Amino acid sequence: MISNEQNQDPIIDEWLLTFADREAVSQFEGNQLVALTTLSLRHRPTDFPAEVIDRWKRLIEMCRIMANQSDAALVAQEVRKGTSWQQIAERVSLSDAEQAKEWQQKLLNPNP
């Protein structure tokens, strides 16, 4: 199977294994997002069933949530370590300390 990571979708796995041959699927190293993105560049939109599209979107949303939580934890770690907000801003590609603080608040409170 293609799944060797957390948050892999079994329906996507099944579709990938029936849509593409095992050798082609193995090149994606268990990353369903990479597999779906790559295949979407090579195949017609009609090749992708609605259920796969729905689950693909759900997988993207789950990854986005996980990335936001990881970003928040990283910034919190840096703050506890005593890293300045300006340094944090530079690390996360923001222009200044104020933007970094605002970004952290959005990460901590995504639905104000």
C-alpha positions in Angstrom: 0.0 0.0 0.0 1.0 3.6 -0.4 0.2 4.5 3.2 3.1 4.7 5.5 2.3 8.0 7.1 -0.3 9.3 9.5 -3.4 10.8 8.1 -3.4 8.7 4.9 -6.8 8.0 3.5 -7.6 4.3 2.7 -10.0 5.3 -0.1 -7.3 7.4 -1.8 -4.9 4.4 -1.3 -7.3 2.0 -3.0 -8.0 4.4 -5.9 -4.3 5.1 -6.4 -3.6 1.3 -6.5 -6.4 0.7 -9.1 -5.7 3.8 -11.1 -2.0 3.6 -11.4 0.2 0.5 -11.4 2.1 -0.4 -8.2 5.4 0.6 -9.6 4.1 4.1 -10.4 2.5 4.5 -7.0 5.6 3.4 -5.2 7.6 6.4 -6.6 5.4 8.7 -4.4 6.9 7.1 -1.2 3.7 7.0 0.7 2.8 10.7 0.2 -0.8 10.8 -1.1 -0.7 14.6 -1.7 2.4 14.2 -3.9 0.8 11.3 -5.7 -2.5 13.1 -6.3 -0.8 16.3 -7.4 1.5 14.5 -9.8 -1.3 12.4 -11.3 -3.5 15.4 -11.7 -0.9 16.9 -14.0 -0.8 13.8 -16.1 -4.5 12.9 -16.4 -7.9 14.3 -17.3 -10.0 15.7 -14.4 -12.7 13.1 -15.3 -10.2 10.4 -14.2 -10.7 11.5 -10.6 -13.9 10.3 -9.0 -15.8 12.8 -6.8 -15.1 10.8 -3.7 -11.4 10.9 -4.3 -11.6 14.7 -4.9 -13.6 15.1 -1.6 -11.1 13.1 0.3 -8.1 14.9 -1.3 -9.6 18.2 -0.1 -10.1 16.8 3.4 -6.4 15.5 3.4 -5.2 19.0 2.4 -7.3 20.6 5.2 -5.9 18.1 7.7 -2.3 18.8 6.6 -3.0 22.6 6.8 -4.3 22.2 10.4 -1.3 20.1 11.3 1.1 22.6 9.8 -0.5 25.5 11.6 -0.3 23.7 14.9 3.3 22.9 14.2 4.0 26.5 13.3 2.4 27.6 16.6 4.4 25.1 18.6 7.6 26.2 16.9 7.0 29.9 17.6 6.0 29.1 21.2 9.3 27.1 21.6 11.3 30.0 20.2 9.5 32.5 22.6 10.2 30.3 25.6 13.9 30.0 24.5 14.1 33.8 24.5 14.3 34.4 20.8 13.3 37.9 19.8 10.1 38.5 17.8 12.2 40.1 15.1 14.3 36.9 14.8 11.1 34.8 14.8 9.7 37.0 12.0 12.9 36.5 10.0 12.7 32.7 10.5 9.1 32.5 9.3 9.6 34.9 6.4 7.6 37.8 7.9 8.8 41.4 7.7 8.8 42.4 11.3 8.1 41.5 14.9 4.6 42.9 14.9 3.6 40.7 12.0 5.1 37.6 13.7 3.0 38.4 16.9 -0.1 38.8 14.8 0.6 35.6 12.9 1.1 33.7 16.2 -2.2 35.0 17.5 -4.0 33.8 14.3 -2.4 30.4 14.7 -3.5 30.2 18.3 -7.0 31.5 17.6 -7.9 30.5 14.1 -11.7 31.2 14.6 -11.9 34.4 16.7 
